[in-house]
Amino acid sequence: MIIITGAAGFIGSCLVAKLNEEGNYHLGLVDDFSSDKKKRNYELKRYLNTIERNEFIDWLDLQHDSIDFIFHLGARTDTTEANKELLDDLNLNYSKDIWQRCTKYGIPLIYASSAATYGGGEFGYDDQLDLIPLLKPLNEYGISKNEFDKWVLQQTETPPFWCGLKFFNVYGPNEYHKSRMASVVFHGFNQIRENGNIRLFKSHRPDFKDGEQRRDFIYVKDVTEVLMFFFHHKKDSGIYNLGTGLARTFLDLANSTFQAMSLRPNIDWIEIPEDIRDKYQYFTEANMQKLRSIGYSKPFYSLEEGIRDYVQQYLLHNKIW
């Protein structure tokens, strides 16, 4: 059985779709299933069973002989969350519990890290392991992810194969439930439908013009391709960046969204909310050499290609993947 934590969420449910497409149906879906908010993401997928997040560790101790692989994608992903205790519980300690079981029972493990660990980019965006202890994330979410990466690198006993992936700005189908944390593509599409325009953050730094803040935007279908690469690869354990390697502006993103909807651009500018203003990343760009060096050769969707697919195949038809 293949376990996916966060299976009802954005990236997790897209991975379940990808696994199904490749003929994998012996899946265990782990999440908080107490709410129907994310039910659309898994109700039509094929899987063996669902396991409640708070019961999973005990379940794993009993059922480990039946587990072939774990994708640990579940986390508290709200970058504005200030409750350190909550983040330690869900992002750090829960991940340690899974790592320790994978080590004890010999189960390969892939887990989600984040580009939020890079903070303001003082040390660049290279996924070299010796940089990880130096990084200074800008928010408690990024700190929780980086603390787990640091803890992993201190472990002398590990799963037979393990991989941490630093997700950059992921967008795509199945993110409708994420509210404020959904991608700018998702919010922009809905703003256009409701008001005819997209609202973008002004710049609060003199070295960046409005809308020219740049991020490494990666389409979720590329994320699932890389996850499946490591699922089959099962060697070269380590922590890797997962972006496209090319930063693009929010203006590019907005214009591509209008283009995918066959509309002329109409952009309004708003202030960055004060609660995130001093924690806002103005630039991220993944160095992807490390992943390429171990044999991943597939091209990534361009921003235009990814947005076109997302808008025209999913958002316009209210479809999930």
N, C-alpha and C positions, 0 to 999 in steps of 0.2 A: 504493500500500500504506500502511496505517496501522500504525505501530509502537507497541507498548505494552511498556515496561520494567516489571519486577515483575509480569509477566502471570500467573505461577503463584501469586502472593501474594493477599492479602485483597482490597484495593481493585482491583488490576489485573485479577484474574480476574472480578470483578463487572462491571468495565467491558467486558471481552470479552463477557460474557453480554449486556450492554445493547447493544453494537455488533451482535452477532448478531441480537438481537431487532429491530433496525432495518434488518436486511438487509445488514450489512457483514461480509463474509467474507474480504476481501483483507487479512488481518492478519498481522503479524510479531510473534511472541511472544518477548520477551527476558527471560531469567531464568537462574538457576543450576538447570539441569535434571539435575544429577548425582545427586540424591536423589529417591526416589519419594514423599517425605513429602507433597508438595503436588500429586501427580499427579491426584487427583480434581478439582482445580480447573480443569483444562484438557483432560482426556482426551476429553471428549464435546463440547467446543466446536468451532466451525468456524473454520479459519484456514489460511493458506498454509504457514507454516513456523515452526520454533522456532530461535532463535539464542542461543547461550550468552553469558551476560553478559560474560565476559572476552574474547570474540571480536567483540562487537558494534561497537566503535568502528572496527576495521579493516574489518569487513563494511560499515559505513555509508559509509566512504570509497569503497568499490567499488560500492555499490548505491544511492547517494543519488538518482540520477535516477528511481528507481522509488518513492521515498518521498513521500507527500503530507502526512503529519502525524505528529508524535511526541508521545505521552503518556509522560512520564518519571515513573513512579510507583515505580520500584525504589529501595530504600534499605535501609540497616541501621537498623531501627526500634526496636531495644531501647533504651529510655530509661535502662536501668541500665548500658549499655555504657560502660566507662571508658577503653577503648583509643582515644585521640585519633588515633593514626596510622591505625587501621582506619577510623574514621569520616571522617577527612579523605580517605582513599582512596575509599571507597564513596559517601559523601554529598556531598563537596565537589568533589574533583578529577574524579571520573567525571561529575558534573553539568556541570562546566566544559567537559569534552571534548564532551559532547553539545551544549551551548549553542553552542560555537564552530563545530561542524559545521552546526548548524541556521542559524547566521548565514552561514557560507560558502556553503552550498548552497541557501539560501532556503526552508527548511522551517519551517512553523509549529510552535510548541512550547508544550505545557502541562507544568508540573512541579509536584511535590508539595513544598510547604513544610509548616509545622506550627505549631499553637498553642503548642507547647513553646517557641517563640521568645519568647513574651511573659513567660516566667519567672514571677515572683511577682505580675505585674500592676501594678507600680509606675507604669507609663505608660498603663494602661488596655488595652483590647483593640480599638483603632481601627486599621484597616489603612491608615493614612496613611503615605506613603512616607518623610516626614521623620522619623518616629519610629523607623524600623528601625535606624539606627545607634546609637540610644540604648538599645535593649532589652538586658536582662540575663538570658539563659536560665539555668535552674537546673542543667542537666546537659549533658554533652558532646554528646549527641544534639541537643538544642536549639541549642547553640552551632554545631554543624556546619550545621544548617539555616539559622540566621540569617547565618552567614558567607557562604553562597551567595547569600542574598537581598541582602546588602550588596554582594557582588561584582557581581551582576546590575545593580544600580542605578548602578554605576560604569562600565558598558560604554557606549561611544558607538556601537558597531555591534551590531545586534540581529537576531534572526530577523524575518521580515516580520510575524508576529504572535507574541506570547509572553504567557504568563500563569503566575504562581505562585499556588498556592492553599494557604492556611494551614488545613489540616484540623484541626478541633477533635476531640472524642472520638467517633470513628467506631465503630459497632457494626453487626453484621449477619452474614449467611451467608458462608461461605468463610473464616472466621478460625480454624478448628479447629486449625491447625498452629502458631499463634502462641505457644503455651505461656503463660508468665507474662504476656506482653504482649497476650493476647486480652482482649476487653472484660469488664467486670464482669457484663454480661448473660450472656455465654457461661459464665463461671465460676460465676455464681449458679445458672443452670439446672442445671449438672452437680452442684453441691453439693446442691441440692434433691433431685435424683434419687438421689444416693448417701446423703445423711444427713438429708434432710428440712428443712434450714435453709440460709440464706445467711449467709456471714461477711462483715461489713463492717468497715472500719477505724474505730477510735476516732478522736476528734479529739485532737490534741496542742496545740491552741490554745484559749485561753479564750473567744475571740470566736466559736467554732463549736461547736455541740453535736455529739455523736456522730451520724454519719449525715447531718448537715446541710451537709457539704462539698458544694459545688455546681459542676457542670460543664455545659458546653454539649454535650449528647449529640446526635449527628446520625446518622440511619440511612443505611447505605451506598447505598440506592436513591436517596436525595436527592443524595448525592455524585455518583453517575453521571449524574443529571439535569443537574447543574450542569456536569459535564465535557462532556456532549453539547451543552449550550447554548453553551459557548465554542467547541467544535468547529465548530458551524454559524455562530456569531457572527463570529469571526475579526477582531474590532476591539476598541478600548479595552484595549490591552495594559497590563499592570500586575500588582500583587500584591494578592490579594483574600482576605478571610476566607471560610471555608466552615464555618459552624455553622448553628444554627437561629436564633440571636439571643435564645434564652431559656435561661438556666441553670436546671437542675433538681437536686434533691438526690439523693444515693445512696439515701436512704430511699424516695423516689419510684420510683427504678429497681427497688429490691428488691420493693416492693409491687406494681409493675406486672408483674414477672416471676412472682410467685406468682399474681396475678390471671389472667395468660395461661395458667397451668397449672391454673386452677380449684382453687387451694389457699389455705389461710389462711397469712398471713405468719408466719414463724418466723426471727428474726434473732439471730445471735450476734455479739459484738463482739471484734475482735482488734486487737493493737497494729500500728501501721504499721511495717513492717520498718525496721531501723535504717539499712540501706544507701540507702533512699530518703526517710527521714523529713524530713531537712532540705532535700530537693529536691521536696517534694510540693506540688502546686498545690491550694489550698483553694477557689479560685474561678476559673472561666473563663466568659466570655460574649462571643460574637462580635458586634461591631457590623456588621450586614449591610446598612447603608444604601448602601454603595458598589456592591455587586452589584445591589441593587434599582434603583439610579439608572441603570444601563445597560440595563435592560429585562428582568431576570429576575423573573418575576412568579408563578411556581408556588409554592403553599404547601408547607411542609415537614411531614413526618410529626410528629405530637406524639410524646412519649416513649411514651405508652401505645399509640398506633397502631403505632409502629415495633416495639416489643417484642412486641406481639401477633402481628404478621406474622412476625417472626423466629422466635418460639417455635413458633407453631402451623403455619406453612408449612414450616419448615426444621428446627429443632432436634428437635422431637418425632418427626420422620420421618427424621432423620439425612440430610437432603438438602442439596445445595449449589445455588447459583444458576448 
